Amino acid sequence: MKELAKQFIGKECMIYTLAGSESPVKGKVKEVTDGGIIVERADGIEAINLDYIARIREWPRDKKGKKKQLFIE
């Protein structure tokens, strides 16, 4: 998972964790280490354990390159 997560460094992503009751963590991936991912959010920095990540998805964008606000999974 570490090597896969490195592809998202510098990109705005949604990170889904195994605790599915919460909404995904949204922010820019700053760093990927052996044990986790550092995500920069509007309200600060958050660290997520790699063992609990189920899915990482780059934020969808429209044809003009703007972030989509509404999208269907």
Kinemage of the C-alpha trace (Angstrom):
@kinemage 1
@onewidth
@group {chain A} dominant
@subgroup {mainchain}
@vectorlist {calphas} color= white
{ca met a 1} P 0.000 0.000 0.000
{ca lys a 2} L 2.903 2.346 0.700
{ca glu a 3} L 4.132 2.260 -2.904
{ca leu a 4} L 0.602 2.752 -4.226
{ca ala a 5} L -0.031 5.677 -1.873
{ca lys a 6} L 3.142 7.456 -3.060
{ca gln a 7} L 1.439 8.035 -6.427
{ca phe a 8} L -0.919 10.501 -4.699
{ca ile a 9} L 1.708 12.774 -3.116
{ca gly a 10} L 0.842 16.407 -3.882
{ca lys a 11} L -2.692 15.592 -5.075
{ca glu a 12} L -6.016 16.384 -3.446
{ca cys a 13} L -7.576 13.062 -2.481
{ca met a 14} L -10.326 11.342 -0.582
{ca ile a 15} L -9.036 8.611 1.717
{ca tyr a 16} L -11.486 5.951 2.843
{ca thr a 17} L -10.658 4.066 6.033
{ca leu a 18} L -11.898 0.770 7.433
{ca ala a 19} L -14.069 2.703 9.888
{ca gly a 20} L -16.729 3.041 7.183
{ca ser a 21} L -19.171 4.982 9.365
{ca glu a 22} L -17.144 8.169 8.900
{ca ser a 23} L -16.961 10.178 5.713
{ca pro a 24} L -13.657 9.994 3.821
{ca val a 25} L -10.707 12.135 4.870
{ca lys a 26} L -10.359 14.907 2.283
{ca gly a 27} L -7.127 16.789 1.727
{ca lys a 28} L -3.768 16.989 -0.005
{ca val a 29} L -1.376 14.072 0.555
{ca lys a 30} L 1.893 15.590 1.780
{ca glu a 31} L 3.977 12.563 2.755
{ca val a 32} L 3.869 8.763 2.802
{ca thr a 33} L 5.962 6.947 5.404
{ca asp a 34} L 6.363 3.303 6.444
{ca gly a 35} L 3.429 3.502 8.836
{ca gly a 36} L 1.114 6.185 7.542
{ca ile a 37} L 0.093 9.077 5.357
{ca ile a 38} L 0.291 12.764 6.261
{ca val a 39} L -2.706 14.707 4.890
{ca glu a 40} L -3.005 18.505 4.869
{ca arg a 41} L -6.579 19.656 5.423
{ca ala a 42} L -8.138 23.090 5.715
{ca asp a 43} L -8.197 22.753 9.507
{ca gly a 44} L -4.677 21.342 9.948
{ca ile a 45} L -2.558 18.264 9.372
{ca glu a 46} L -3.744 14.698 9.953
{ca ala a 47} L -1.875 11.378 10.042
{ca ile a 48} L -3.624 8.184 8.928
{ca asn a 49} L -2.310 4.686 9.623
{ca leu a 50} L -1.665 2.772 6.376
{ca asp a 51} L -3.069 -0.423 7.931
{ca tyr a 52} L -6.535 1.175 8.162
{ca ile a 53} L -6.763 2.636 4.654
{ca ala a 54} L -9.198 0.823 2.374
{ca arg a 55} L -9.157 3.168 -0.626
{ca ile a 56} L -7.483 6.334 -1.908
{ca arg a 57} L -9.139 8.338 -4.658
{ca glu a 58} L -7.973 11.502 -6.384
{ca trp a 59} L -10.586 14.248 -6.148
{ca pro a 60} L -12.681 14.180 -9.360
{ca arg a 61} L -12.391 17.162 -11.668
{ca asp a 62} L -14.467 18.390 -14.578
{ca lys a 63} L -13.240 19.040 -18.129
{ca lys a 64} L -11.978 22.508 -17.163
{ca gly a 65} L -9.897 21.125 -14.291
{ca lys a 66} L -12.124 22.428 -11.508
{ca lys a 67} L -12.977 20.217 -8.536
{ca lys a 68} L -16.411 18.670 -8.739
{ca gln a 69} L -18.578 19.347 -5.711
{ca leu a 70} L -21.205 16.710 -6.425
{ca phe a 71} L -20.271 13.337 -7.830
{ca ile a 72} L -21.606 9.815 -7.735
{ca glu a 73} L -19.468 7.004 -6.357
